Amino acid sequence: MAGKKFFAPAFAGLFLFFSLALSQEDLDSKIQRHLAVQKALQQGQINLRQGNYLTAVTALESQIQSINGNREYLESLADAYRGYLGELQGPMAAAEGARIQRRLSILEGGMASEASPEKREIKTPLAVKTPVKTPLSSRFPLATKPALVKEISGSKVRAKIEDPPSENLFSHTNSQKYFEASGKLSQAEGEFAKNNFRAAGRFFQEACRLEPRVVEKSLERWAYCRLHAVVEAMNGRPDSHDPAWSNEIRICLAMAPQMQSFGKQLLSTLDQRAPAQTGEIRLAPQVLAPVASGAVGPPVEVHHSGPHSNGFSLAQTKNFRVWHKLTQQEATQMAKAAEAFRAESAMKWFGSVGEDWNPICELFLHTNAQEYAKATGAPAGSPGHSTLRTEGSRVLARRIDLRLDDVNLMLGVLPHETTHVVLAGRLGDQPVPRWADEGMSVLSEPRSRIQRNLDNLPRHAKEGALFPCEKLLKLADYPEPRLVGPFYAQSVAVVDYLVRLKGARVFAEFMRDGLKTGYESALRKHYGIEGFAGLDQRWWPESSLAASGRN
C-alpha cells in the first residue's frame, strides 16, 4: 500500500508535467503563428503603400492559412491583388491576370457576403484596359473602366438617376434644371457605355453645371473620363510634365477614392518627369487649365476690378476675394486654383463640396517676404498663414495671406492653408484642435513634403520629445516653442496613420465624434483601437518605418 501511495502521486505529477509542457508548447506555437500573421500583414501593407504589389501579394499569401478570417488581412490582400492586376504586362499577363482575378473574385465574394447591402463598395480593378499602339516604354496604360452598375442585390446604387418623386412638387428633382440635367446625365452614361469618354466627360460636366446633385452617383465614371484625358495627354507628350495634369489627377482622386492606386501611379510618373525646381515663381498659364473646363462642381467664374485704394487689384469668385498685384490672367489662375483646392479638400474629408462660403474668404497675395511680414506682422520666413474667427460651428471670418515668392506656393502652401479654412466649422461646435488641423492640412501637400515631417520622428524620439497620444490629442493649441517641431512631426504621423487605416472621411467622422463624446470611445468606434494606450502601441511602429524610408 505504501508503494501504491508513493507511485500514484508520482505518475499524476508526471502526467501534469507533460500536460503543462504540451500546453506551454501549444501556447508558444499560437503566439508564433499570431506574430507571423501580424508581420506578414505589416509587410503587405507597407509594400501596398509603396506600390510594390507583387511583393505585397507574396507577403500576405505566405500566412493566409493562419489568419482565421481576419477581415483587415483579407482586405489588404484584395487591394494587393487589384494593384498587381494593374501592373501586369507581357505575354504571361493574360494567364497570370486570370489566376489573380479568380482569387480576387473569391475574396470579394466572401467579404461582400459579410457586409450589409447598404455598405458594399464598388471596387475598380486596375487592370490594363487595352493594348497601346506605341511601345510601352513611351506610354502609360489606362485603368480599367468602372462598370455601369444597374443594381447590386439589395443595394440602392444605380448608374442613372431615378424618376423624380412626383408627389413632392417642391422637391429639387421636379425643377426644370433637374430635368435638363437628367437628360445630360443619361447622354453621359450612354457615351460612357460606348467608350466615348471625351463626349461622356462633356455631358457629365454639363449635367453638373445645371444641377450638381444629379451627378453624385456618377462621380467615379466622370473621374474616369477626366483621367482618361490626362493619360491621353501624358501618352502624347511622354517627356513632358504639365502641372495641370497633377492638378487634374488630384481632383479626380477626390471625386473617386476607388482610383487611388492608379492615380498615385500617374502622380509618381509625373514626379519622375518633373524638372528640378529653380526657385523662381511660376504662374504658367497652363497651371489650372483643367479647372476652367470642369472642376468638382460648376465652372468657376472670376470677376476682376481695381486697383483699389489698398493698392491691390481684386479677382473674385463665389468663395474667394483674391487681392493681388498680378496680371489679370495670373490672378484668374490663382483664383481658380483656390477654388479647386477648396473643392478637392472638401471632397476628400467630407465627401461633398458643401455650400458656398458666407462670409467669403479674403486671400491676399503678397509679392515677397518683406511685404508679407510688413502687412501681416508674421515672420518673413513663413510661407503663409490662415486666420479664422469662429463661434461654435459658425465661421465669422476667413482670411489667407500668402507669399508669391515661395517656390512651393502652388504645390504645398495654397492647398495647405485652404484646407485649414475648409475644416473650420465642419467638425462640430468646437474649434479643430491644432494637432488635427495641422496634420490634415499637411496631408494636402505632395508626399515628399509629408515625408519631411516623418523623417524628423527618430530624432525627436531619441530626444524624448514625443507626446503620449493622450496628451497630444487633448492639446487644443500649439505646445511651448521648443516642442513645436516634435508636435508637427507627430501630428502628421498620427493623422497619416489613421487616414491610411480607414481613409480621410472616416478620420473626419472620428474627429467629429472625438470632439463630441471623447477620443477613446471614438477610437473604439471607428478603428477598433482600445483607447490612447492602444493608439500609442500602433502608430509608432508604422510611422517609424515610414521615417526610415521603408513606407
MARGURO-184324 format. One record per atom (N, C-alpha, C, O): x, y, z. Coordinates in steps of 0.05 Angstrom, whole numbers, plus 5000, padded with zeros to 4 digits. Atoms other than C-alpha are relative to their C-alpha. Layout:
# residues N
XYZ;...
# end
This chain:
# residues 551
501749765000;500050005000;501750255000;501150454987;498249764999;505850465016;501050064973;501350294965;499049955027;508550344946;498050134983;498650314967;502149885017;501950504914;499650295007;499150464990;500349724992;501351134955;502250174990;501850414985;497749845010;508151354931;499950044970;500250264960;499949985029;507551194857;497650144987;497950264966;502349875012;500551444845;500350304998;499850414976;499549715003;502152164861;502350064981;502350264967;497749955018;508652094823;499149994971;499850174955;501050015028;505051864759;498250244994;498250354972;501849775004;499952414769;501750254995;501050414978;498249775004;505552924776;501350004973;501750214960;498850025026;508952654715;498150074977;498850214958;502149945020;502452694675;499550304999;499250424977;500549714999;501353414699;502350154988;501950354974;497749875011;508453594680;499950004969;500350214957;500150025030;507653344608;497650164989;497850284968;502349845009;500753664604;500650304999;500050444980;499249724999;503554334625;502050074978;501950284965;498049955021;509354254577;498750024973;499350194957;501450005025;504754084520;498350264997;498250384975;501649765000;500254664539;501750244994;500950424978;498249785005;506055144540;501050004972;501350214959;499050025028;508654884474;497850094980;498350224961;502349925016;501654974444;499750305000;499150434980;500349714997;501355684471;502250144984;501750344970;497849885015;508255844443;499549994970;500150184955;500550035029;506155574375;497950204991;498150314969;502149815007;499856004375;501150294999;500550444981;498849735000;503856624393;501750044976;501650254963;498349985024;508856484338;498450044975;499150204958;501849975024;503256394287;498850284999;498750404978;501249744999;499957034310;502050224992;501450404977;497949815007;506557424306;500749994970;501150204957;499450025028;507857144237;497850134983;498450264962;502249875014;500957374214;500250305001;500050444981;499749724997;502058064242;502350114984;502150334972;497749925015;508858114210;499450004970;500150194956;500850015029;506057894142;498150234993;498450354972;501949795005;500358394148;501550274999;501050434981;498549755000;505258954165;501650034975;501650244962;498449995025;509858784107;498350044976;499050194958;501849975023;504058724060;499050294998;498950404976;501149735001;501159404079;502150204993;501650404979;497849825007;507959744075;500549994970;500850204958;499450025029;509159474005;497650104984;498050204961;502349885013;502059663986;500350304997;499950414975;499749715002;503460394003;502350084982;502250304971;497849945017;509960363965;499449944971;500950014953;500750085028;506360083903;501449744992;501449684968;498750255007;510259423907;498049775003;498049625023;502350174996;504159003894;500649705000;499549555016;499350285001;507358333876;501349915027;500749705038;498750064974;511658363939;497949995022;498049825040;502250014981;505358523979;498449754999;497749635019;501550255004;501657933949;501649775012;500449605027;498450224990;507457463965;500050005031;499749785043;499949994971;507957704037;497349925013;497349765032;502650064988;500457664051;499149714995;497949595012;500850285005;499456984017;501649815017;500749585022;498350184985;505056694059;498749905026;499449695036;501350084975;500656674122;497049974998;495649985018;502950005004;493756614091;498749775015;496449795023;501250234987;492755924124;499650055030;498349895043;500149954971;493456234194;498450235009;498350305033;501249744993;489256864192;497249975013;496250165025;502650054987;482656554214;497950214993;496450305010;502049815010;478457024171;500450295008;498550455006;499449724992;481857674194;499250194977;500450174955;501149845021;478058194154;502050214989;502350254965;498049805009;483558724153;502149874982;503049984962;498050155015;488358194127;498949944972;500349994952;501250075026;483557974072;499650254982;500050244958;500349765015;482158694051;502650104989;502850194966;497449935009;489558834046;500949824977;502049924957;499350185022;490558214003;498450074975;499550064953;501649935023;484758423958;501250254987;501350274962;498749765011;488059113950;502649944985;503150054964;497550085013;494658783933;499449864973;500849914954;500850125026;491258353880;499250204979;500150194956;500849795019;488058963849;502450154989;502550204965;497749855010;494559343846;501749834982;502849934962;498450175016;498258743818;498749974972;500249964952;501450015026;492958673763;500650244983;500950214958;499549765015;494359383743;502850024989;503450184971;497249995009;501859243734;500649794978;502649814965;499450225017;501258613692;500450084971;498750224960;499449955029;504358663622;501549754989;502449585004;498450205012;507758203573;498449754992;495949744997;501450235010;506057513544;498549835021;496649705014;501250164979;504257193611;497850155015;496650055033;501949834985;499657763632;497249885001;495949895021;502750115001;493257423609;499649775019;497649775034;500250244983;494456763645;500250085030;498649995046;499649914973;497157093708;497650175010;496750145033;502349834993;491557613707;497549835006;496049895025;502350174996;486257063702;500249865027;498349845042;499650144974;489356693762;499550195023;498150125042;500449814978;489557323805;497150095002;496150135024;502849925000;482557533783;498249805013;496349875027;501650214987;479756863805;500350025031;498350005045;499649974971;482856953874;498650255011;497450245033;501349754992;480457673878;497049965002;495750065020;502950045000;473357453860;499149855024;497049905036;500750154976;473356943916;500050185024;498250175041;499749824977;475757473965;497650195001;496450235022;502149795000;470758003943;497349875005;495650005018;502550134994;465057503944;499749945029;497549975040;500150064971;466757294015;499650245017;498050245035;500249764984;467557994041;497350144995;496150255014;502649885006;461158234006;497849865015;495949995024;502150144986;457157684038;499950075030;497850035042;500049924972;459357924107;498950285004;497950345025;500949724997;457558654093;497150024996;495949864981;502849945006;450558934095;499950124972;501750254964;500249905028;447959104025;500550304998;501650394977;499749715002;448059854041;502950095001;503550314993;497349924995;455459854056;502049884980;504449924984;498150125018;458459473998;501350214982;500050404974;498649825017;463659823958;500249894972;500449654968;499550085028;464359813882;503050024996;504150254995;497149995003;471659623872;500750024970;499349924953;499149965027;475359823809;502749874996;504849995003;497450125005;480759323788;501750174982;500650284962;498349825016;486659703760;501549844979;504049854977;498750155021;487959243701;500450174976;499050374972;499549855025;490759483635;497549964982;496849734976;502550015014;484659643593;500349894971;499149704964;499650085028;487159583521;503050014993;504450175006;497249975009;493859473486;500550274989;498750394977;499449745011;497360113468;501249974973;502349754966;499150025028;499360273397;503050064996;504149994975;497149955002;506460503411;501449855023;500049755041;498650164979;511860173454;499350095028;498950325034;500949954973;510060113527;501950195014;501150335033;498149824986;516360493546;499350294997;500150455013;500749725004;513361123518;497050065007;496150285002;502949974995;506161013540;499349925029;500849775042;500950074974;502360973605;497249884997;495450024988;502650135005;496560463604;497850125018;498350235039;502349904985;489560643627;499149815021;499549565019;501350174980;486060383688;497549884988;496549974968;502550135009;480059923679;497750195003;497450325024;502449834999;473660293663;498149915021;497549675022;502050084980;468660303721;497549894986;496749994966;502450125012;462659863707;497650185004;497450335024;502649874997;455760153695;498349815016;497149625006;501450184982;452559833756;497050075001;496450295011;502849944999;445059783749;498949965028;497550135039;500950044972;443759483818;501549775011;502049574998;498750224985;447459063869;497949895020;496750055035;502250114985;442758583903;499550135027;501250125045;500649874975;439358973957;501150285002;500450435021;498849734998;443459603943;498550204984;497050134966;501449785014;440860273920;501850154982;501150374973;498249865018;446860453878;499149964971;498849734963;500850035028;444760593806;501750184983;502850394991;498449845018;448360853745;498550254991;499750454985;501649775009;442561313725;498250095023;497449935040;501749904979;438361753768;497249894998;496349814977;502750114999;431461533789;498150224991;498750464991;502149805008;424961863766;499550195023;499550115046;500549804979;423362503804;497549915016;495649805004;502350074984;418462393862;497750204995;497750425006;502149815009;412162693832;498250095022;496950295020;501849914979;408562713898;501150245015;499650365030;498849774987;413363253923;500550224980;502650234967;499849805021;412163863879;502250205006;503250334987;497949804994;417464273916;502849875001;504750015007;497350135001;423063763910;501750114978;500750184957;498249905021;429163993872;500049824976;500749904954;500150185023;428163373829;497750064981;497549944960;502249925018;421863693800;500550264985;498750374973;499449755013;425464303774;500749964971;501549734963;499350025029;426664453700;503049944997;503849784980;497150055001;434264473713;500649715005;502349594992;499450284993;434063783745;499249824976;500649634970;500950165023;430163513685;502050024978;502749814966;498049975021;435163803636;502749865008;503949744991;497550134991;441063563678;499749694998;501749564992;500450295002;437962863680;500449904971;501549694966;499650075028;437862863604;503049994993;503949814979;497249995006;445163063601;501549765013;503349655001;498750234986;446962523652;499549744984;501249584982;500650245016;443361993610;501849994975;502849784968;498249995023;447362223550;502949935008;504349794993;497350064990;453762193591;500449705004;502449584996;499850294995;452361483614;500049844974;501349634972;500150145026;450661273543;502650014985;503649814975;497449975013;457161553515;502149845015;503949725003;498150154984;460961243572;499949704994;501949564991;500450295006;457960553557;501249934973;502149704968;498950045026;460460643485;503050064999;504250074977;497249934998;467460833509;500750274987;503150314980;499549735011;466761543481;500450185024;498750345032;499549874974;470061843543;500150304998;499350445017;500049715003;471162543516;497250115000;496650305014;502849915001;463862623498;498649965027;497150135036;501250054974;461762303564;500950215020;499250305036;499049804981;466162783603;498650274996;498050405015;501449745006;462963383568;497249995011;496250195023;502850024991;455963133584;499949995031;498150125042;499949994971;457762993657;500450285010;499150375029;499549724992;460463703662;497550174997;496950335014;502449845005;454164003631;497849935020;496450105030;502050084980;449763593678;500650125027;498850225041;499249894975;453763833738;499550315000;498750425021;500449715001;453364563715;497050065004;496450265017;502849964997;445764503711;499049935028;497450085040;500950094973;444764123777;502149815011;502149575005;497850174990;450863863816;499149755013;500549555012;500950244986;446663363856;499449774982;499349544990;500650215019;444962983793;502349804996;501849574992;497750175007;452062713784;501249865025;503349735022;498850114976;453262493856;500649704998;502749615009;499650295002;452561753839;501649924976;502049684970;498550065025;456561813775;502950125002;504250134981;497449874998;462862143803;502349824991;504249924980;497850185007;467161523793;500449994969;502649994959;499850025029;465461483719;500950274988;502450284968;499149745009;466362233709;503050035005;504450134988;497249994994;473062193744;501649834980;503849914972;498650175019;474961623697;500450154974;502550134961;499949855026;473362053636;502250215002;503750254983;497949794997;477862603663;502849895002;504749994990;497450134999;483462133680;500849894972;503149904965;499550095027;482761843610;501350224983;503150174968;498949775015;484062533581;502950065009;504650134993;497349954990;490162623626;502049794989;504249864980;498350215010;493061953605;500650044971;502950004962;499649945028;492062123532;502050224996;503850214979;498249785002;495662773543;502949925007;504849994994;497450104992;501362433580;501349824979;503749834974;499050185021;501961903526;500950154976;502850084962;499349835023;502162443473;502550165004;503850244984;497649854994;507762813508;501649855021;501749935044;498850194980;511862253541;502350125016;503050015037;497849884985;517562713563;499250255015;500950395025;500949754989;513263283589;498949975028;498049755036;501249994973;511063483659;498450265001;499550475004;501749764999;505063953657;498750015027;497349825035;501249984974;502964203726;496949965000;495849875020;502950035001;495764193702;499249705002;497049645013;500750284998;495963433697;499949915029;498049775037;500050084972;497763353771;497550115014;496349975030;502449884988;492163833790;497549834993;495949775011;502450155009;487063443749;499949725013;497849635020;499950264987;489362773777;499050025029;497549855038;500749974972;488663013848;497050065004;495749955022;502849954999;481663283835;498449744995;496449685008;501450255006;479662613804;500149805023;498249665028;499850184977;482262233865;498150085022;497149925037;502049904981;477962673909;497249914992;495649855010;502750085010;471962503866;499649705003;497449615009;500250295001;473461753863;502349875015;504349795003;497950124984;477661483921;500749714991;502849614997;499550275009;476960783888;502449994981;503649784977;497850005020;482261003838;502650105012;504450184997;497649904987;487561193889;502549874989;504550014983;497550145008;492560663868;500950084972;503250144968;499349925027;492260833794;500850294999;502850364985;499449715000;492261583807;502850055011;504350225001;497349974988;498461513851;502249914981;504450024981;498150085021;501961143795;500550224981;502850284973;499849785018;500561723749;501650235013;503450345000;498649784987;502962233800;503049935004;504750115001;497250094997;509361823812;501450044974;503750124973;498849975027;510661823737;500650294995;502750364984;499649725005;509762573734;502350115018;503850285009;497849914982;514462673794;502749934987;504650094989;497550085013;519862293755;500650174976;502950214969;499649825023;518762743695;500650295008;501750444992;499949714993;518763393735;502850104999;504749975008;497449884999;524563863724;500850095028;499150135044;499049904974;528864083782;499050285005;498850444986;501049734994;526064693818;502250214999;504450165009;497949795003;529765333802;499750225021;501650385024;500349794980;526965763858;498450244990;497850415006;501549775010;523266243812;497049965003;496149735005;502950024998;515866393817;498949924973;499650044952;501150105026;512066003764;497050025001;495749875016;502949985003;504966223747;499449964971;498250144958;500450065028;504665893679;497149994993;495549915010;502850005007;498165963641;498649735001;496249725005;501350265000;497065213639;499649885028;498649655030;500050124973;497465113715;497249885006;497149665017;502650104993;489965033722;498149994976;495750044979;501750015024;487364943651;497649815004;495449884996;502350184996;483064333671;497950125018;495550055015;502049894981;479764723727;498050174985;495650174992;501849835015;476865213677;498049834984;495849934980;501850165017;473764643637;498449805017;497049635005;501850174984;470564283696;501249895025;502249665025;499050104974;472764223768;497749855013;495649815001;502150124985;468663883822;497950215005;498450395021;502049794997;462364293817;499950174974;501350114955;500349835024;460264833767;502650144993;504350185010;497649855008;465565213726;500350255017;498350365027;499449774983;468965783764;500050254983;501350274963;500049745013;467366493743;501650195017;501450195042;498249814986;472467033761;499350284990;499350334966;500649725007;470567773763;502350185010;503250155033;497649844994;476168293762;499250305004;497350404992;500449714996;476469013789;502650115012;504349965020;497649874988;481569523813;502050094980;501650064955;499049994973;486769733830;498250165019;496950355011;501549884979;483369923895;501750185018;504150195014;498649814983;485270423949;502249875017;504150015025;497950134984;489469903986;502449924983;504249794992;497850065018;493969833925;499849734986;501449664969;500450265011;491369143907;497750004979;495850164982;502350065018;487068923848;498549765011;499549625029;501750214989;481468423860;499149814979;498149894958;501150215017;479667763828;498149845018;499049725037;502050124982;473167493858;498649774988;497749784965;501650235007;469866813855;497749985021;497450165037;502150034980;463966543895;501049985029;499750065048;499050064973;468466353954;502550155007;503350135030;497549864995;474766783948;500050284988;499050324966;499249745011;476667513941;503050005000;504250015021;497150025002;483767473915;501150284995;500750404974;498749745001;487568123929;502849974990;504449815002;497550065014;493668163883;501250244986;499950454984;498649805017;498668563842;501049854975;503249904966;499250175022;498868053785;498650104975;497050294975;501549955024;496568073713;497249875004;496949705021;502750114997;489167913704;500049704994;498649555007;499950285006;490967243673;501149845023;500149625030;498850144977;495467043732;498050005023;497849805037;501949994978;490167273781;497749804996;496849675015;502150205006;484966843746;500949725007;499449565018;498950264993;489566243753;500049955030;499249745039;499850034971;490566363827;497249965012;496849805030;502750024990;483066463839;498849724995;497649605012;501050275007;481365813803;501549795015;500349585022;498450194984;486965453839;498849985028;498449765039;501150004973;484065663906;497349855001;496849705019;502650145001;477065423886;500449704996;499049545008;499550295004;479964763861;500949865025;500049645031;499050124975;483664633925;497949995021;497849805037;502350004981;477564823966;498249754994;497549605012;501750235008;473364313926;501449745006;500149555016;498550254995;478763783930;500149925029;499649695037;499750064971;479763844005;497349925011;497149735027;502750074990;472263844019;499149724992;498049575008;500750265010;471163233976;501649785015;500549575022;498250204987;477062874008;499049935028;498849705036;500650044971;474962974081;497049965006;496349825025;502950004993;467363044077;498249884978;495849844983;501550135020;465162734011;498250184983;496850094966;501649805015;461763373985;501450275002;502850335021;498749745000;463964073967;498750185021;500150355032;501349834980;458764384013;499050264988;499250314964;501149755008;455365054010;502150214995;504450195005;498149785005;458665683984;500650145027;498950155045;499249874975;462466054038;498750275005;498750444987;501049744991;459066624075;500750035029;499549905046;498749805017;462967024094;502149874981;503149664985;498150085021;467466964033;502950015012;503350145033;497250004990;474966824043;501750214986;501750234962;498249795010;479667414035;502849874996;504049795016;497450125006;486067164000;501950224990;501650324969;498049795007;491967654000;502649874989;503749705002;497550105013;497867513953;502150225002;502050424988;497949804996;504067893977;502449934982;503149704979;497950045021;509667993927;502449855010;503549684996;497650134990;515367773972;499949995031;497950075043;499950054971;517467604044;499850265015;498450275036;499949754985;518668324064;497150135001;496250215022;502749895000;511768564041;498149845017;496349955030;501750184984;508467964073;500350065030;498450085044;499549954972;511868094140;499050275009;497850305030;500949724994;510368844138;497050015002;495950155020;503049985001;502968744121;498749845022;496649915032;501450184982;501468174169;501349995028;499949905047;498650034975;506668214225;501049725005;502149665026;499050274998;508267484213;503049994993;504050174980;497250025007;515567254208;500449984969;498849854955;499549995028;518567374139;500649724989;500249664965;499450275008;520766644137;497649824996;497949604985;502450175003;513666384140;499050024971;498950244960;501049995028;510866194071;497150114998;496250184976;502849915000;503766394091;498649915025;499649755040;501650084977;498366324143;497050064994;496450214977;502949955002;490766304151;499050115027;500150055048;501249884976;486466694200;497049955000;495750014980;502850074999;479666464223;498850115026;500150115047;501549924976;474466734271;497449855001;495849864982;502350184999;469166244294;498450055026;499450155045;501850004977;463266204341;498549744999;496549714985;501150275003;461565474352;500649904973;502949914964;499550105028;460665174283;499750224979;500250164956;500249785019;459465854252;502750134996;504250185015;497549865006;465366174216;499350294994;497750354976;500749725002;465166924223;502050154982;501350374972;498149875018;471467104183;502049794990;502949625005;498150185013;476166744135;502150184986;501450364971;498049855014;482867014111;502549824996;503349675014;497450145006;489266724078;501950214990;501250374973;497949835010;495767104069;502349824990;503249645004;497950165012;501066814022;502250174987;501850404980;497849885013;507866983994;500349894972;500549654968;499850095028;508466963918;502949904994;503249764973;497250085006;516066853922;500749725011;503049645010;499450264989;515466173956;499749794978;497649784964;500050195022;517265613907;497949785003;497149664983;502050204995;512165143939;497250115001;495449975011;502649874998;506365623933;497749834990;495849785004;502350145013;502065223885;499949715009;497749605012;500150284993;504164523906;499549945029;498249745036;500350064972;504264593981;498550215016;496750145032;501049804981;502565254013;497050074996;495550075015;502849945006;496065433978;498149775008;496149825022;501850214991;492864743987;500049965031;497949905042;499850034971;495364714060;498250215014;496650145031;501649794986;492365384080;497149994993;495450055010;502850035007;486065264041;498649785016;496349805023;501150214984;485064614079;499350105028;497250025039;500749884974;485364994145;497350134999;495650105017;502549865002;479665424121;497649824995;495449865005;502150205006;475664834094;499149865026;496749815029;500750164976;475964474161;498450175021;496950055037;501449834980;473365074201;497049964999;495850004978;502850024998;466364944225;498849734990;496449694991;501050255011;465864254193;500249765019;499249545012;499650224982;467663824253;498450035026;499049905046;501749964976;462364064303;500350285011;501450464998;500149744987;461664634352;502750095011;503050335016;497449924989;468764624378;502050064978;501849944956;497949955020;474864904342;501649754995;501849575012;498450235008;479164404305;502650015017;504050215015;497549994985;484964224352;502450024982;502349934959;497749945017;491764444326;501349754988;502149754965;498650245010;494563734321;498649894975;499949814956;501550105022;488963514275;500050204977;500250124953;500149795020;488564174238;502650004983;502550014959;497550005015;495964154220;500549734986;501449734963;499650265013;496163404207;498449974975;499449884955;501750025024;490263434159;500950184978;500750114955;499249805020;492864054124;502649914987;503049944962;497550105012;499863754114;499549784980;500949754960;500650225019;496663154081;498950094973;498549934955;500849895026;494163614026;502450064982;502150124958;497549945014;501463714005;501149754986;500249534992;498850245013;505763263960;501349825020;502149905042;499050204981;508262623992;502950075009;503650025032;497349934993;515462883991;500150205023;501850195040;500149804978;513463464037;498949875026;499749945048;501050154977;509562994083;502449845012;502749825037;497850164991;515762554086;502050155017;503250045035;498149844984;519963124113;499350005030;501049975047;500950014973;515763124176;500549735013;501449715035;499650274990;516062374184;503049945004;503749795023;497150054998;523662374174;501250125026;503350045035;499049884975;524362804237;499349845025;500349895046;501050154976;520962294282;502249865016;502349885040;498050144984;527061864300;501750195018;502350125041;498449804984;530962484323;498450095024;499450105047;501649914978;525162734365;499649775021;499549835045;500350234981;524162034395;502549965016;502349915040;497550034986;531461994413;500350215021;501550165043;499949784980;530862664448;497949985022;497950135041;502250034981;524762414486;498050224999;496750295018;501849775003;520662984457;497249934990;495550114988;502650075010;514762594430;498049985023;498749945046;502149984980;508062624466;498649725003;498349584983;501950224998;503862054495;497550094984;496750324984;502349935017;497662024449;497850155016;496550335006;502049864984;493062234506;500650295003;498850465000;499249724997;496962874516;499850154973;498850374972;500149875026;497563014441;497150064992;496550294984;502849965009;490162914426;498450195017;496450305008;501449814983;488063344485;501150284998;500150465011;498949735004;492363934463;498150154982;497650074959;501749835017;487764474438;501650194982;500650274961;498449815014;493364934415;502949894997;503449675005;497250085003;500764914399;501349985028;500550115046;498550024975;505564694455;502050225003;502150404986;497949814997;511265104482;502049994976;502349784964;498449985025;516165344427;502049784996;502349694973;497950205004;521564824440;498849734990;500349564980;501350255008;516464264426;498450024975;497149834967;501649975024;513364544363;500949814978;499249704964;499050195020;517964124318;498949725004;497849604986;501150264994;516163464352;497049994997;495949794987;503049985002;508863684355;499149974971;497349814964;500750025029;508563784279;500549724989;498749614977;499350265010;512163134263;498149795009;497249624994;501850214989;507862714309;497150044992;495749854987;502749955009;501363054290;499649894972;497649764966;500250105028;502662904216;500149695000;498549574986;499750305000;504762184233;497549875010;496649674998;502450134989;498662024275;497650034981;496149844977;502149965020;493762334225;500449824976;498649694966;499450165023;497261994168;499549705005;498449564988;500550294993;496961314204;497049945000;496249744988;502950064999;489461364218;498750034973;496849884967;501249975027;487861614148;500749754983;499049664968;499350245016;491661024118;498549765009;498149574994;501550234990;487760544162;497249994987;496449784977;502850015009;480660754141;499350214980;497050224971;500749795019;481061354095;499550275014;499150295038;500349734990;480162104102;497350065012;497050195033;502749944991;472662114111;499449875028;498149985044;500350134974;472861614169;501550165021;500550195044;498549844980;478162044202;498450255008;498350325031;501649764994;473662654196;497749925019;497050075037;502150094982;467962254228;501149945028;499850015048;498750044974;472762034283;500550265015;500050275039;499649744987;474562754297;497450125010;497350235032;502649884992;467362974299;499049865026;498149995044;500950144976;465662424349;501950045023;501050075046;498149964978;472062514388;499750275014;499850285039;500449744988;470763254399;497350015016;497050165035;502649994988;463563104419;499949815025;498849895046;500450204979;464062474462;502649895012;502549735031;497550104990;471462354474;501549834980;500349674965;498450145021;477262074433;500149705005;500249544986;499650294995;477761394468;497649844989;498049644976;502450145011;470561194451;500050024970;499149834956;499949975029;471561474381;502149824987;501649714965;498050195010;477861054372;498949724998;499349584979;501250275001;474060424390;497949984978;497849784964;502250015020;468060604346;501049994972;500049834956;499249975028;471860784283;502449834992;502749764968;497650155007;478360394287;500449745016;502249595010;499650244984;477459844338;502550015017;503649805024;497649964984;483260134377;499250065029;497550225034;500849984972;482960074453;501350255013;503450235026;499349754986;483760794475;502850104993;504050024973;497449875005;490061214479;502349805001;504249824985;497850194997;494460634502;500249834974;502449774965;499950165025;492460234440;501150164977;502650054961;498949835021;493960824395;503050035003;504550034983;497149984995;500760914428;501549764989;503749794978;498750245009;502460194412;500049974970;501849844959;500350065029;500160224339;501250214982;502250144960;499249805020;502060894308;503050004997;504050044974;497149965001;509460894325;501449804982;503149884966;498650195018;511660234291;499750074971;501650064955;500549925028;508360454226;501550254992;502850264971;498849745006;510961164229;503049995000;504450134985;497150034999;518060954248;501049874975;503249934965;499350125026;518160514186;499950204978;501650214960;500349785020;515761104145;502450185001;503550274980;497749824996;521361534174;502549874990;504450024981;497550145009;526561004155;500049974970;502049874959;500150015029;524361054083;498949744989;499149694965;501150255009;521160364081;497050004998;495749794995;502949985001;514060614079;499150144975;496750174971;
# end
